[in-house]
Amino acid sequence: MSEQHTYRVIVRGTWDGLTDEARARLLADAADHGMASMRFTEEGSLSYEPAPLKHFSMRYVVVSDAADGEEMAGAIAEDRAEGTLRDLGYGFRDLKSTVTDLDTMKINRKPASRR
């Protein structure tokens, strides 16, 4: 069994070809998808600004084989985003992901102050 790593992935994209109904739903739900909704979850959390209704981001937690690397984690998150957005009936394009491997990231701690 290979080692598993946990990745935080931000998938960004652009709304495209939204129907009038989809646009109305996004605008009606915008308050639920602002800055306060930004969380990394397995299911993904959608966030966007209503004006102008142009770009969006989705945040995911992906657990994947370390040997597959960050590229695979990004592909998994983008696939999840595509499925979710299609299921919701939202048109989109230009998905790009940014991946952070939580198991290899360095944490810079401030040294204790000397007195």
C-alpha positions as CSV (number, residue, x, y, z in Angstrom):
1,M,0.0,0.0,0.0
2,S,1.4,3.4,-0.9
3,E,1.6,6.4,1.2
4,Q,-1.4,8.8,1.1
5,H,-1.1,12.6,1.2
6,T,-3.7,15.2,1.8
7,Y,-3.9,18.1,-0.7
8,R,-5.8,21.3,-0.6
9,V,-6.8,22.3,-4.1
10,I,-8.3,25.5,-5.4
11,V,-10.0,25.1,-8.8
12,R,-10.7,28.5,-10.5
13,G,-12.8,29.0,-13.6
14,T,-15.0,31.4,-15.6
15,W,-18.7,31.2,-15.9
16,D,-19.6,30.5,-19.6
17,G,-22.9,30.1,-21.4
18,L,-25.1,30.5,-18.3
19,T,-28.8,30.2,-19.0
20,D,-31.0,33.0,-17.6
21,E,-32.3,30.4,-15.0
22,A,-28.7,29.5,-13.9
23,R,-27.7,33.2,-13.7
24,A,-30.8,34.0,-11.6
25,R,-30.0,31.0,-9.2
26,L,-26.4,32.1,-8.8
27,L,-27.4,35.7,-8.1
28,A,-30.1,34.6,-5.6
29,D,-27.6,32.3,-3.8
30,A,-24.6,34.7,-3.9
31,A,-24.8,35.5,-0.2
32,D,-24.2,31.8,0.6
33,H,-21.1,31.7,-1.7
34,G,-19.0,34.7,-0.6
35,M,-15.8,34.9,1.4
36,A,-17.4,33.3,4.5
37,S,-18.2,30.2,2.6
38,M,-14.5,29.4,1.6
39,R,-13.7,26.1,3.1
40,F,-11.7,23.1,1.9
41,T,-14.0,20.1,1.9
42,E,-14.1,16.7,0.1
43,E,-17.3,17.7,-1.7
44,G,-15.9,21.2,-2.5
45,S,-17.2,24.6,-1.6
46,L,-18.1,27.1,-4.3
47,S,-17.4,30.8,-4.0
48,Y,-18.0,33.7,-6.3
49,E,-18.8,37.4,-6.4
50,P,-22.2,38.4,-7.9
51,A,-21.1,41.6,-9.6
52,P,-19.8,41.0,-12.1
53,L,-20.8,37.3,-12.3
54,K,-17.7,36.3,-14.1
55,H,-15.2,34.1,-12.1
56,F,-15.6,31.4,-9.4
57,S,-13.5,29.1,-7.3
58,M,-14.1,25.8,-5.7
59,R,-12.0,24.5,-2.7
60,Y,-11.4,20.8,-2.2
61,V,-9.5,18.4,0.1
62,V,-8.1,15.5,-2.0
63,V,-6.5,12.4,-0.4
64,S,-4.4,10.7,-3.0
65,D,-1.3,8.5,-3.4
66,A,1.8,10.5,-2.8
67,A,3.5,8.8,-5.7
68,D,0.8,10.4,-8.0
69,G,1.8,13.8,-6.9
70,E,0.1,17.2,-7.0
71,E,-0.8,17.0,-10.6
72,M,-3.1,14.0,-10.0
73,A,-4.7,15.8,-7.0
74,G,-5.4,18.8,-9.2
75,A,-6.9,16.6,-11.9
76,I,-9.1,14.8,-9.3
77,A,-10.4,18.2,-8.0
78,E,-11.0,19.6,-11.5
79,D,-13.0,16.4,-12.3
80,R,-15.1,16.9,-9.2
81,A,-15.7,20.5,-10.0
82,E,-16.8,19.7,-13.6
83,G,-19.2,17.1,-12.3
84,T,-20.7,19.4,-9.6
85,L,-21.1,22.3,-12.0
86,R,-22.7,20.2,-14.7
87,D,-25.1,18.7,-12.2
88,L,-26.1,22.2,-11.1
89,G,-26.5,23.2,-14.7
90,Y,-23.9,25.9,-14.7
91,G,-21.8,26.6,-17.8
92,F,-18.1,27.1,-17.2
93,R,-14.7,27.2,-18.9
94,D,-10.9,27.5,-18.3
95,L,-10.6,25.4,-15.1
96,K,-7.2,25.8,-13.5
97,S,-6.1,24.4,-10.2
98,T,-3.6,25.3,-7.5
99,V,-2.4,22.5,-5.3
100,T,-0.8,22.4,-1.8
101,D,0.5,19.2,-0.3
102,L,-0.3,19.5,3.4
103,D,2.1,16.6,4.2
104,T,5.1,18.3,2.8
105,M,4.5,22.0,3.4
106,K,6.8,23.7,5.8
107,I,5.5,25.7,8.7
108,N,7.7,28.7,9.7
109,R,7.4,29.2,13.4
110,K,8.6,32.4,15.0
111,P,11.4,31.8,17.5
112,A,10.6,32.5,21.1
113,S,11.5,36.0,22.1
114,R,14.5,36.4,24.3
115,R,14.4,38.5,27.4
